[in-house]
Amino acid sequence: MNKTTKVYLVLLPILLLAVAGVALYSKFVLNADNVTNAKTGDCVRDAPEDKDEPFRLVACTDAGAKYKVLAVLGTGGGRCADVAGASTSTTTDDSNIVCMGAKDVDPAKAINVAKEGDCVDLDPAEPQRADCASKEADHKVLKRVENVLSFQSDGACHNVPGADKSYSWDWKGSSDISKKVDGMTVDVVLCLGPLPAH
């Protein structure tokens, strides 16, 4: 073995370690705020003027934190519209979908996942689920209808016994992978009946 070969054998592992170190540094330090690294519970800032990275991870105490990550869906793993409290989404570099809701959202009160038998409070600007025994609850979900043609949504509850109101919820978030054609269907119509006064 000549001297040059010995030098290469010594330098090769060092070079490989250096390349691996740069790759890891780039992934975990330089891109630490990339939403590709998002986990449930992380907070995200919104910067629509940044075309390449409109969402970035930030500390939840950061003044710019606008959203909270509610779920990270793999390819074929569902829709953010079905995640309690989700209101927007983005697709990561590795094709996962990050489902986000307002930073202070309470998924336990999210109306988009209300089902038959749940109770709701229609008084807030954004109606929400409520414990049926609470004073806030004013209606019970008698029926949940999904993917209703828009022109039929007003009449979706006409034949539901006891229903005196309906509430329509439609996904408005960005970048969600969905087969629906916006404006043609409504994601969820809840047929609601009044609860006795507490």
Biotite code that builds the C-alpha atoms (Angstrom):
import biotite.structure as struc

atoms = struc.array([
    struc.Atom([0.000, 0.000, 0.000], chain_id="A", res_id=1, res_name="MET", atom_name="CA", element="C"),
    struc.Atom([1.561, 3.286, -1.062], chain_id="A", res_id=2, res_name="ASN", atom_name="CA", element="C"),
    struc.Atom([1.552, 6.523, 0.891], chain_id="A", res_id=3, res_name="LYS", atom_name="CA", element="C"),
    struc.Atom([-1.163, 8.162, -1.266], chain_id="A", res_id=4, res_name="THR", atom_name="CA", element="C"),
    struc.Atom([-3.557, 5.243, -0.693], chain_id="A", res_id=5, res_name="THR", atom_name="CA", element="C"),
    struc.Atom([-2.991, 5.488, 3.082], chain_id="A", res_id=6, res_name="LYS", atom_name="CA", element="C"),
    struc.Atom([-3.817, 9.200, 3.011], chain_id="A", res_id=7, res_name="VAL", atom_name="CA", element="C"),
    struc.Atom([-7.043, 8.490, 1.084], chain_id="A", res_id=8, res_name="TYR", atom_name="CA", element="C"),
    struc.Atom([-8.033, 5.745, 3.537], chain_id="A", res_id=9, res_name="LEU", atom_name="CA", element="C"),
    struc.Atom([-7.572, 8.166, 6.427], chain_id="A", res_id=10, res_name="VAL", atom_name="CA", element="C"),
    struc.Atom([-9.286, 11.124, 4.720], chain_id="A", res_id=11, res_name="LEU", atom_name="CA", element="C"),
    struc.Atom([-12.268, 9.240, 3.265], chain_id="A", res_id=12, res_name="LEU", atom_name="CA", element="C"),
    struc.Atom([-14.041, 8.548, 6.604], chain_id="A", res_id=13, res_name="PRO", atom_name="CA", element="C"),
    struc.Atom([-13.372, 12.133, 7.703], chain_id="A", res_id=14, res_name="ILE", atom_name="CA", element="C"),
    struc.Atom([-14.830, 13.458, 4.453], chain_id="A", res_id=15, res_name="LEU", atom_name="CA", element="C"),
    struc.Atom([-17.908, 11.213, 4.761], chain_id="A", res_id=16, res_name="LEU", atom_name="CA", element="C"),
    struc.Atom([-18.475, 12.364, 8.347], chain_id="A", res_id=17, res_name="LEU", atom_name="CA", element="C"),
    struc.Atom([-18.160, 15.998, 7.282], chain_id="A", res_id=18, res_name="ALA", atom_name="CA", element="C"),
    struc.Atom([-20.718, 15.557, 4.472], chain_id="A", res_id=19, res_name="VAL", atom_name="CA", element="C"),
    struc.Atom([-23.114, 13.782, 6.848], chain_id="A", res_id=20, res_name="ALA", atom_name="CA", element="C"),
    struc.Atom([-22.608, 16.548, 9.423], chain_id="A", res_id=21, res_name="GLY", atom_name="CA", element="C"),
    struc.Atom([-23.401, 19.268, 6.895], chain_id="A", res_id=22, res_name="VAL", atom_name="CA", element="C"),
    struc.Atom([-26.536, 17.407, 5.770], chain_id="A", res_id=23, res_name="ALA", atom_name="CA", element="C"),
    struc.Atom([-27.749, 16.963, 9.350], chain_id="A", res_id=24, res_name="LEU", atom_name="CA", element="C"),
    struc.Atom([-26.961, 20.586, 10.222], chain_id="A", res_id=25, res_name="TYR", atom_name="CA", element="C"),
    struc.Atom([-28.859, 21.759, 7.158], chain_id="A", res_id=26, res_name="SER", atom_name="CA", element="C"),
    struc.Atom([-31.874, 19.595, 7.968], chain_id="A", res_id=27, res_name="LYS", atom_name="CA", element="C"),
    struc.Atom([-32.147, 20.134, 11.701], chain_id="A", res_id=28, res_name="PHE", atom_name="CA", element="C"),
    struc.Atom([-30.646, 23.581, 12.302], chain_id="A", res_id=29, res_name="VAL", atom_name="CA", element="C"),
    struc.Atom([-31.004, 25.677, 9.163], chain_id="A", res_id=30, res_name="LEU", atom_name="CA", element="C"),
    struc.Atom([-34.464, 24.247, 8.367], chain_id="A", res_id=31, res_name="ASN", atom_name="CA", element="C"),
    struc.Atom([-35.649, 23.709, 11.936], chain_id="A", res_id=32, res_name="ALA", atom_name="CA", element="C"),
    struc.Atom([-38.588, 26.050, 11.335], chain_id="A", res_id=33, res_name="ASP", atom_name="CA", element="C"),
    struc.Atom([-39.725, 24.318, 8.127], chain_id="A", res_id=34, res_name="ASN", atom_name="CA", element="C"),
    struc.Atom([-43.247, 22.846, 8.456], chain_id="A", res_id=35, res_name="VAL", atom_name="CA", element="C"),
    struc.Atom([-41.854, 19.558, 7.131], chain_id="A", res_id=36, res_name="THR", atom_name="CA", element="C"),
    struc.Atom([-40.670, 19.108, 10.747], chain_id="A", res_id=37, res_name="ASN", atom_name="CA", element="C"),
    struc.Atom([-44.131, 19.856, 12.216], chain_id="A", res_id=38, res_name="ALA", atom_name="CA", element="C"),
    struc.Atom([-45.594, 17.714, 14.981], chain_id="A", res_id=39, res_name="LYS", atom_name="CA", element="C"),
    struc.Atom([-49.012, 17.882, 16.626], chain_id="A", res_id=40, res_name="THR", atom_name="CA", element="C"),
    struc.Atom([-49.039, 20.739, 19.141], chain_id="A", res_id=41, res_name="GLY", atom_name="CA", element="C"),
    struc.Atom([-46.417, 22.858, 17.347], chain_id="A", res_id=42, res_name="ASP", atom_name="CA", element="C"),
    struc.Atom([-47.251, 26.486, 16.562], chain_id="A", res_id=43, res_name="CYS", atom_name="CA", element="C"),
    struc.Atom([-46.964, 28.128, 13.170], chain_id="A", res_id=44, res_name="VAL", atom_name="CA", element="C"),
    struc.Atom([-46.676, 31.683, 11.909], chain_id="A", res_id=45, res_name="ARG", atom_name="CA", element="C"),
    struc.Atom([-48.348, 32.840, 8.733], chain_id="A", res_id=46, res_name="ASP", atom_name="CA", element="C"),
    struc.Atom([-46.388, 34.852, 6.160], chain_id="A", res_id=47, res_name="ALA", atom_name="CA", element="C"),
    struc.Atom([-48.321, 34.807, 2.876], chain_id="A", res_id=48, res_name="PRO", atom_name="CA", element="C"),
    struc.Atom([-45.847, 37.259, 1.346], chain_id="A", res_id=49, res_name="GLU", atom_name="CA", element="C"),
    struc.Atom([-43.189, 34.513, 1.512], chain_id="A", res_id=50, res_name="ASP", atom_name="CA", element="C"),
    struc.Atom([-44.103, 32.510, -1.592], chain_id="A", res_id=51, res_name="LYS", atom_name="CA", element="C"),
    struc.Atom([-41.570, 29.742, -0.865], chain_id="A", res_id=52, res_name="ASP", atom_name="CA", element="C"),
    struc.Atom([-42.401, 29.280, 2.834], chain_id="A", res_id=53, res_name="GLU", atom_name="CA", element="C"),
    struc.Atom([-45.794, 30.809, 3.684], chain_id="A", res_id=54, res_name="PRO", atom_name="CA", element="C"),
    struc.Atom([-45.831, 28.873, 6.988], chain_id="A", res_id=55, res_name="PHE", atom_name="CA", element="C"),
    struc.Atom([-42.955, 28.536, 9.478], chain_id="A", res_id=56, res_name="ARG", atom_name="CA", element="C"),
    struc.Atom([-42.730, 26.801, 12.849], chain_id="A", res_id=57, res_name="LEU", atom_name="CA", element="C"),
    struc.Atom([-42.357, 29.176, 15.802], chain_id="A", res_id=58, res_name="VAL", atom_name="CA", element="C"),
    struc.Atom([-42.525, 28.934, 19.579], chain_id="A", res_id=59, res_name="ALA", atom_name="CA", element="C"),
    struc.Atom([-46.104, 29.046, 20.840], chain_id="A", res_id=60, res_name="CYS", atom_name="CA", element="C"),
    struc.Atom([-45.103, 32.082, 22.922], chain_id="A", res_id=61, res_name="THR", atom_name="CA", element="C"),
    struc.Atom([-44.002, 33.940, 19.766], chain_id="A", res_id=62, res_name="ASP", atom_name="CA", element="C"),
    struc.Atom([-46.188, 36.975, 19.021], chain_id="A", res_id=63, res_name="ALA", atom_name="CA", element="C"),
    struc.Atom([-46.441, 35.824, 15.398], chain_id="A", res_id=64, res_name="GLY", atom_name="CA", element="C"),
    struc.Atom([-47.831, 32.376, 16.265], chain_id="A", res_id=65, res_name="ALA", atom_name="CA", element="C"),
    struc.Atom([-51.203, 32.214, 14.520], chain_id="A", res_id=66, res_name="LYS", atom_name="CA", element="C"),
    struc.Atom([-51.926, 28.491, 14.131], chain_id="A", res_id=67, res_name="TYR", atom_name="CA", element="C"),
    struc.Atom([-51.509, 25.263, 16.069], chain_id="A", res_id=68, res_name="LYS", atom_name="CA", element="C"),
    struc.Atom([-50.727, 21.963, 14.339], chain_id="A", res_id=69, res_name="VAL", atom_name="CA", element="C"),
    struc.Atom([-53.640, 19.599, 15.005], chain_id="A", res_id=70, res_name="LEU", atom_name="CA", element="C"),
    struc.Atom([-52.550, 16.668, 12.824], chain_id="A", res_id=71, res_name="ALA", atom_name="CA", element="C"),
    struc.Atom([-49.965, 15.643, 10.253], chain_id="A", res_id=72, res_name="VAL", atom_name="CA", element="C"),
    struc.Atom([-51.454, 13.349, 7.620], chain_id="A", res_id=73, res_name="LEU", atom_name="CA", element="C"),
    struc.Atom([-49.382, 11.111, 5.395], chain_id="A", res_id=74, res_name="GLY", atom_name="CA", element="C"),
    struc.Atom([-50.263, 10.667, 1.754], chain_id="A", res_id=75, res_name="THR", atom_name="CA", element="C"),
    struc.Atom([-53.667, 9.024, 1.566], chain_id="A", res_id=76, res_name="GLY", atom_name="CA", element="C"),
    struc.Atom([-54.189, 9.677, 5.278], chain_id="A", res_id=77, res_name="GLY", atom_name="CA", element="C"),
    struc.Atom([-57.448, 11.605, 5.066], chain_id="A", res_id=78, res_name="GLY", atom_name="CA", element="C"),
    struc.Atom([-58.500, 15.245, 4.849], chain_id="A", res_id=79, res_name="ARG", atom_name="CA", element="C"),
    struc.Atom([-57.863, 18.153, 7.179], chain_id="A", res_id=80, res_name="CYS", atom_name="CA", element="C"),
    struc.Atom([-61.571, 18.975, 6.869], chain_id="A", res_id=81, res_name="ALA", atom_name="CA", element="C"),
    struc.Atom([-62.193, 15.913, 9.070], chain_id="A", res_id=82, res_name="ASP", atom_name="CA", element="C"),
    struc.Atom([-59.723, 16.981, 11.789], chain_id="A", res_id=83, res_name="VAL", atom_name="CA", element="C"),
    struc.Atom([-61.433, 18.610, 14.787], chain_id="A", res_id=84, res_name="ALA", atom_name="CA", element="C"),
    struc.Atom([-60.783, 22.352, 14.762], chain_id="A", res_id=85, res_name="GLY", atom_name="CA", element="C"),
    struc.Atom([-58.724, 22.480, 11.560], chain_id="A", res_id=86, res_name="ALA", atom_name="CA", element="C"),
    struc.Atom([-59.200, 25.600, 9.469], chain_id="A", res_id=87, res_name="SER", atom_name="CA", element="C"),
    struc.Atom([-56.215, 25.613, 7.106], chain_id="A", res_id=88, res_name="THR", atom_name="CA", element="C"),
    struc.Atom([-53.509, 23.305, 5.839], chain_id="A", res_id=89, res_name="SER", atom_name="CA", element="C"),
    struc.Atom([-50.311, 23.120, 3.887], chain_id="A", res_id=90, res_name="THR", atom_name="CA", element="C"),
    struc.Atom([-48.455, 20.358, 2.066], chain_id="A", res_id=91, res_name="THR", atom_name="CA", element="C"),
    struc.Atom([-44.849, 19.717, 3.104], chain_id="A", res_id=92, res_name="THR", atom_name="CA", element="C"),
    struc.Atom([-41.827, 18.964, 0.935], chain_id="A", res_id=93, res_name="ASP", atom_name="CA", element="C"),
    struc.Atom([-42.300, 15.244, 1.664], chain_id="A", res_id=94, res_name="ASP", atom_name="CA", element="C"),
    struc.Atom([-46.012, 15.403, 0.641], chain_id="A", res_id=95, res_name="SER", atom_name="CA", element="C"),
    struc.Atom([-47.475, 15.175, 4.137], chain_id="A", res_id=96, res_name="ASN", atom_name="CA", element="C"),
    struc.Atom([-50.428, 17.438, 4.913], chain_id="A", res_id=97, res_name="ILE", atom_name="CA", element="C"),
    struc.Atom([-50.153, 19.626, 8.008], chain_id="A", res_id=98, res_name="VAL", atom_name="CA", element="C"),
    struc.Atom([-53.622, 20.401, 9.416], chain_id="A", res_id=99, res_name="CYS", atom_name="CA", element="C"),
    struc.Atom([-53.776, 23.591, 11.472], chain_id="A", res_id=100, res_name="MET", atom_name="CA", element="C"),
    struc.Atom([-56.355, 25.464, 13.487], chain_id="A", res_id=101, res_name="GLY", atom_name="CA", element="C"),
    struc.Atom([-56.315, 28.865, 15.170], chain_id="A", res_id=102, res_name="ALA", atom_name="CA", element="C"),
    struc.Atom([-53.677, 28.941, 17.927], chain_id="A", res_id=103, res_name="LYS", atom_name="CA", element="C"),
    struc.Atom([-56.325, 29.023, 20.671], chain_id="A", res_id=104, res_name="ASP", atom_name="CA", element="C"),
    struc.Atom([-58.705, 26.511, 19.058], chain_id="A", res_id=105, res_name="VAL", atom_name="CA", element="C"),
    struc.Atom([-60.275, 23.896, 21.328], chain_id="A", res_id=106, res_name="ASP", atom_name="CA", element="C"),
    struc.Atom([-60.714, 20.716, 19.245], chain_id="A", res_id=107, res_name="PRO", atom_name="CA", element="C"),
    struc.Atom([-63.165, 19.384, 21.857], chain_id="A", res_id=108, res_name="ALA", atom_name="CA", element="C"),
    struc.Atom([-65.579, 22.160, 20.831], chain_id="A", res_id=109, res_name="LYS", atom_name="CA", element="C"),
    struc.Atom([-65.006, 21.964, 17.064], chain_id="A", res_id=110, res_name="ALA", atom_name="CA", element="C"),
    struc.Atom([-68.309, 21.740, 15.236], chain_id="A", res_id=111, res_name="ILE", atom_name="CA", element="C"),
    struc.Atom([-66.905, 20.235, 12.039], chain_id="A", res_id=112, res_name="ASN", atom_name="CA", element="C"),
    struc.Atom([-66.786, 16.804, 13.713], chain_id="A", res_id=113, res_name="VAL", atom_name="CA", element="C"),
    struc.Atom([-70.177, 17.033, 15.490], chain_id="A", res_id=114, res_name="ALA", atom_name="CA", element="C"),
    struc.Atom([-72.208, 13.860, 15.078], chain_id="A", res_id=115, res_name="LYS", atom_name="CA", element="C"),
    struc.Atom([-75.712, 12.660, 15.806], chain_id="A", res_id=116, res_name="GLU", atom_name="CA", element="C"),
    struc.Atom([-76.409, 12.934, 19.531], chain_id="A", res_id=117, res_name="GLY", atom_name="CA", element="C"),
    struc.Atom([-73.887, 15.722, 20.161], chain_id="A", res_id=118, res_name="ASP", atom_name="CA", element="C"),
    struc.Atom([-75.093, 19.068, 21.487], chain_id="A", res_id=119, res_name="CYS", atom_name="CA", element="C"),
    struc.Atom([-74.119, 22.472, 20.162], chain_id="A", res_id=120, res_name="VAL", atom_name="CA", element="C"),
    struc.Atom([-74.099, 26.090, 21.224], chain_id="A", res_id=121, res_name="ASP", atom_name="CA", element="C"),
    struc.Atom([-75.303, 28.309, 18.386], chain_id="A", res_id=122, res_name="LEU", atom_name="CA", element="C"),
    struc.Atom([-74.796, 31.605, 20.259], chain_id="A", res_id=123, res_name="ASP", atom_name="CA", element="C"),
    struc.Atom([-71.103, 32.315, 19.554], chain_id="A", res_id=124, res_name="PRO", atom_name="CA", element="C"),
    struc.Atom([-70.087, 33.886, 16.237], chain_id="A", res_id=125, res_name="ALA", atom_name="CA", element="C"),
    struc.Atom([-68.657, 30.450, 15.403], chain_id="A", res_id=126, res_name="GLU", atom_name="CA", element="C"),
    struc.Atom([-71.067, 27.781, 16.730], chain_id="A", res_id=127, res_name="PRO", atom_name="CA", element="C"),
    struc.Atom([-69.388, 25.007, 18.694], chain_id="A", res_id=128, res_name="GLN", atom_name="CA", element="C"),
    struc.Atom([-69.991, 21.651, 20.337], chain_id="A", res_id=129, res_name="ARG", atom_name="CA", element="C"),
    struc.Atom([-71.026, 21.773, 24.001], chain_id="A", res_id=130, res_name="ALA", atom_name="CA", element="C"),
    struc.Atom([-71.702, 19.312, 26.781], chain_id="A", res_id=131, res_name="ASP", atom_name="CA", element="C"),
    struc.Atom([-75.415, 18.459, 26.599], chain_id="A", res_id=132, res_name="CYS", atom_name="CA", element="C"),
    struc.Atom([-75.783, 19.115, 30.357], chain_id="A", res_id=133, res_name="ALA", atom_name="CA", element="C"),
    struc.Atom([-74.172, 22.572, 30.154], chain_id="A", res_id=134, res_name="SER", atom_name="CA", element="C"),
    struc.Atom([-76.162, 25.811, 30.078], chain_id="A", res_id=135, res_name="LYS", atom_name="CA", element="C"),
    struc.Atom([-74.403, 26.744, 26.816], chain_id="A", res_id=136, res_name="GLU", atom_name="CA", element="C"),
    struc.Atom([-75.932, 23.824, 24.895], chain_id="A", res_id=137, res_name="ALA", atom_name="CA", element="C"),
    struc.Atom([-79.066, 24.913, 23.062], chain_id="A", res_id=138, res_name="ASP", atom_name="CA", element="C"),
    struc.Atom([-79.529, 22.325, 20.274], chain_id="A", res_id=139, res_name="HIS", atom_name="CA", element="C"),
    struc.Atom([-78.919, 18.632, 19.687], chain_id="A", res_id=140, res_name="LYS", atom_name="CA", element="C"),
    struc.Atom([-77.637, 17.151, 16.430], chain_id="A", res_id=141, res_name="VAL", atom_name="CA", element="C"),
    struc.Atom([-80.442, 14.968, 15.085], chain_id="A", res_id=142, res_name="LEU", atom_name="CA", element="C"),
    struc.Atom([-78.731, 14.121, 11.825], chain_id="A", res_id=143, res_name="LYS", atom_name="CA", element="C"),
    struc.Atom([-75.405, 14.801, 10.096], chain_id="A", res_id=144, res_name="ARG", atom_name="CA", element="C"),
    struc.Atom([-75.400, 14.940, 6.293], chain_id="A", res_id=145, res_name="VAL", atom_name="CA", element="C"),
    struc.Atom([-72.126, 15.158, 4.359], chain_id="A", res_id=146, res_name="GLU", atom_name="CA", element="C"),
    struc.Atom([-71.218, 16.353, 0.862], chain_id="A", res_id=147, res_name="ASN", atom_name="CA", element="C"),
    struc.Atom([-74.563, 17.985, 0.160], chain_id="A", res_id=148, res_name="VAL", atom_name="CA", element="C"),
    struc.Atom([-75.029, 19.721, -3.161], chain_id="A", res_id=149, res_name="LEU", atom_name="CA", element="C"),
    struc.Atom([-74.986, 23.465, -2.418], chain_id="A", res_id=150, res_name="SER", atom_name="CA", element="C"),
    struc.Atom([-78.408, 24.119, -3.916], chain_id="A", res_id=151, res_name="PHE", atom_name="CA", element="C"),
    struc.Atom([-79.885, 21.371, -1.704], chain_id="A", res_id=152, res_name="GLN", atom_name="CA", element="C"),
    struc.Atom([-78.240, 22.360, 1.594], chain_id="A", res_id=153, res_name="SER", atom_name="CA", element="C"),
    struc.Atom([-81.122, 24.598, 2.744], chain_id="A", res_id=154, res_name="ASP", atom_name="CA", element="C"),
    struc.Atom([-83.594, 21.736, 2.436], chain_id="A", res_id=155, res_name="GLY", atom_name="CA", element="C"),
    struc.Atom([-81.342, 18.949, 3.760], chain_id="A", res_id=156, res_name="ALA", atom_name="CA", element="C"),
    struc.Atom([-83.156, 18.859, 7.126], chain_id="A", res_id=157, res_name="CYS", atom_name="CA", element="C"),
    struc.Atom([-86.785, 19.372, 6.049], chain_id="A", res_id=158, res_name="HIS", atom_name="CA", element="C"),
    struc.Atom([-87.713, 15.727, 6.574], chain_id="A", res_id=159, res_name="ASN", atom_name="CA", element="C"),
    struc.Atom([-85.830, 15.260, 9.870], chain_id="A", res_id=160, res_name="VAL", atom_name="CA", element="C"),
    struc.Atom([-88.382, 14.948, 12.716], chain_id="A", res_id=161, res_name="PRO", atom_name="CA", element="C"),
    struc.Atom([-87.853, 17.580, 15.431], chain_id="A", res_id=162, res_name="GLY", atom_name="CA", element="C"),
    struc.Atom([-85.343, 19.673, 13.467], chain_id="A", res_id=163, res_name="ALA", atom_name="CA", element="C"),
    struc.Atom([-85.990, 23.396, 13.708], chain_id="A", res_id=164, res_name="ASP", atom_name="CA", element="C"),
    struc.Atom([-82.615, 24.634, 12.445], chain_id="A", res_id=165, res_name="LYS", atom_name="CA", element="C"),
    struc.Atom([-79.709, 23.549, 10.305], chain_id="A", res_id=166, res_name="SER", atom_name="CA", element="C"),
    struc.Atom([-76.079, 24.566, 10.383], chain_id="A", res_id=167, res_name="TYR", atom_name="CA", element="C"),
    struc.Atom([-73.764, 24.246, 7.378], chain_id="A", res_id=168, res_name="SER", atom_name="CA", element="C"),
    struc.Atom([-70.000, 23.913, 7.753], chain_id="A", res_id=169, res_name="TRP", atom_name="CA", element="C"),
    struc.Atom([-67.692, 24.021, 4.775], chain_id="A", res_id=170, res_name="ASP", atom_name="CA", element="C"),
    struc.Atom([-63.903, 23.652, 4.561], chain_id="A", res_id=171, res_name="TRP", atom_name="CA", element="C"),
    struc.Atom([-62.354, 27.004, 3.677], chain_id="A", res_id=172, res_name="LYS", atom_name="CA", element="C"),
    struc.Atom([-58.691, 26.203, 4.295], chain_id="A", res_id=173, res_name="GLY", atom_name="CA", element="C"),
    struc.Atom([-55.872, 26.417, 1.820], chain_id="A", res_id=174, res_name="SER", atom_name="CA", element="C"),
    struc.Atom([-54.023, 23.621, 0.053], chain_id="A", res_id=175, res_name="SER", atom_name="CA", element="C"),
    struc.Atom([-56.204, 20.786, 1.320], chain_id="A", res_id=176, res_name="ASP", atom_name="CA", element="C"),
    struc.Atom([-56.284, 17.692, -0.862], chain_id="A", res_id=177, res_name="ILE", atom_name="CA", element="C"),
    struc.Atom([-59.951, 17.143, -1.539], chain_id="A", res_id=178, res_name="SER", atom_name="CA", element="C"),
    struc.Atom([-62.032, 15.670, -4.318], chain_id="A", res_id=179, res_name="LYS", atom_name="CA", element="C"),
    struc.Atom([-64.797, 18.229, -3.839], chain_id="A", res_id=180, res_name="LYS", atom_name="CA", element="C"),
    struc.Atom([-65.296, 21.077, -6.250], chain_id="A", res_id=181, res_name="VAL", atom_name="CA", element="C"),
    struc.Atom([-65.416, 24.306, -4.241], chain_id="A", res_id=182, res_name="ASP", atom_name="CA", element="C"),
    struc.Atom([-68.814, 25.954, -4.341], chain_id="A", res_id=183, res_name="GLY", atom_name="CA", element="C"),
    struc.Atom([-70.587, 22.847, -5.662], chain_id="A", res_id=184, res_name="MET", atom_name="CA", element="C"),
    struc.Atom([-71.004, 20.998, -2.367], chain_id="A", res_id=185, res_name="THR", atom_name="CA", element="C"),
    struc.Atom([-71.204, 21.728, 1.345], chain_id="A", res_id=186, res_name="VAL", atom_name="CA", element="C"),
    struc.Atom([-69.045, 19.445, 3.501], chain_id="A", res_id=187, res_name="ASP", atom_name="CA", element="C"),
    struc.Atom([-71.407, 19.098, 6.475], chain_id="A", res_id=188, res_name="VAL", atom_name="CA", element="C"),
    struc.Atom([-75.027, 20.011, 7.233], chain_id="A", res_id=189, res_name="VAL", atom_name="CA", element="C"),
    struc.Atom([-76.146, 19.459, 10.826], chain_id="A", res_id=190, res_name="LEU", atom_name="CA", element="C"),
    struc.Atom([-79.888, 19.050, 11.400], chain_id="A", res_id=191, res_name="CYS", atom_name="CA", element="C"),
    struc.Atom([-80.597, 20.485, 14.843], chain_id="A", res_id=192, res_name="LEU", atom_name="CA", element="C"),
    struc.Atom([-83.447, 20.198, 17.332], chain_id="A", res_id=193, res_name="GLY", atom_name="CA", element="C"),
    struc.Atom([-83.942, 22.475, 20.360], chain_id="A", res_id=194, res_name="PRO", atom_name="CA", element="C"),
    struc.Atom([-82.960, 21.374, 23.845], chain_id="A", res_id=195, res_name="LEU", atom_name="CA", element="C"),
    struc.Atom([-85.275, 22.107, 26.784], chain_id="A", res_id=196, res_name="PRO", atom_name="CA", element="C"),
    struc.Atom([-84.243, 25.244, 28.699], chain_id="A", res_id=197, res_name="ALA", atom_name="CA", element="C"),
    struc.Atom([-81.869, 24.446, 31.590], chain_id="A", res_id=198, res_name="HIS", atom_name="CA", element="C"),
])
